Amino acid sequence: MELALYAPGLGYYSAGSVKLGPGGDFVTAPEVSDLYSRCVARQCAQALGGGGEILELGAGTGRMAAAILESLAAGGTLPERYAILEVSADLSQRQRERLARLPRELRDRVVWLDRLPERPIQGVILANEVLDALPCRRFVLTGGAVRELGVALETEPPAPGAAPILPDRLVERDGSPDQALASACAELLGELPAPLPDGYSSEICLRVAPWIAGIADCLERGVMLLFDYGLPRVHYYHPQRTAGTLRCHFKQRVHDDPYVNVGVQDITAWVDFTRVAEAAVASGLDVSGFATQAAFLLATGIESLLAEEADPVAHARLAGEARRLLLPGEMGEAFKVMALTRDCDLPLEGFALQDLRPSL
Ligand SMILES: C[S@@+](CC[C@H](N)C(=O)[O-])C[C@H]1O[C@@H](n2cnc3c(N)ncnc32)[C@H](O)[C@@H]1O
């Protein structure tokens, strides 16, 4: 997953495919509608309190950054700086082109970083669909033991007398887990309420803790908002979810074979939000909110934003976009929002309608 997504010049996020949007492989909530980013902006405005800065991790096409800046400018609550940390060179280029179209007053506040800031910030850190792109490890339970699911190269045996014509192909093989995976799985299995059946496979993201720790170090005071599809641990590792959550996105189609289209398709896994919360607490952050995307958008006023649109044609279009963001069968339930805070006791408005923290 690491190589397929990030190998220099070859990985999905390192090479030049379109990736996001209608001509790409998948569509994220900020690409569905600016209503989404305008709701996020409302939460940012409350958290910024008229100062501070925003740091966005993995900003995609830059559309969310543009909509947030426009929305904060309209409300007179612009941050001093809007920093973007992006690992993909071509997405970074798309962000620069998109944000160059903003008025000077806004675009002058945007900077691109090539690593996390050395001086901790006061303000808001945003990551929309970034956690699901962190490479995870896969495991399978066989005869009571944990085996790691890995990749091998298989060469098709040529027909007798014929020259080999088929290329080698990647196939799945299980092997012994290393110490890190073995102990993480032992800990996980030990705390689940129900035993998992033989043959059960899933994934575990050991990158979450160091990733959260690194970002937590950058937050002196304020709020980190994480948006992603995911579940609390007991639902994620439910005995009936026997094949995990790893999915691939290729030309707007979703499938579960990471061994095809290598380097030109996205590979993602759902987020174990209990793991995120544990990592946050270990890094000295407070878990101040956890809600579905629908509850967050309703609490930050998506309905009033929709009602402001007077033009009937534009209103109908926006209403369709809002349905896609809100409905349980679309993005409303599967996507969650988590707020991690440091030195911030605001009652965050995005979480006023729902508190799913007890499920973590
Ligand atoms: C699924 S896209 C989401 C893009 C955008 N946030 C959106 O919602 O439209 C994942 C983004 O995270 C970036 N990314 C992946 N791993 C990252 C990391 N470790 N740090 C920062 N950005 C990362 C990708 O290049 C891409 O911009």
The ligand as an ORCA input file, in Angstrom:
! r2SCAN-3c Opt
* xyz 0 1
  C      -8.530     11.184     -0.536
  S      -7.567     12.616     -0.861
  C      -8.542     13.862     -0.056
  C      -8.273     15.249     -0.607
  C      -9.084     16.390      0.010
  N      -8.833     16.538      1.425
  C     -10.555     16.192     -0.248
  O     -11.251     15.768      0.680
  O     -10.997     16.432     -1.368
  C      -6.197     12.392      0.220
  C      -5.276     13.593      0.295
  O      -4.317     13.402      1.313
  C      -3.011     13.612      0.781
  N      -2.137     12.815      1.649
  C      -1.956     11.500      1.672
  N      -1.123     11.141      2.678
  C      -0.786     12.287      3.330
  C       0.043     12.598      4.441
  N       0.706     11.645      5.100
  N       0.143     13.909      4.828
  C      -0.523     14.873      4.163
  N      -1.304     14.637      3.096
  C      -1.434     13.360      2.680
  C      -3.170     13.229     -0.663
  O      -2.164     13.687     -1.493
  C      -4.518     13.859     -0.974
  O      -4.422     15.257     -1.170
*
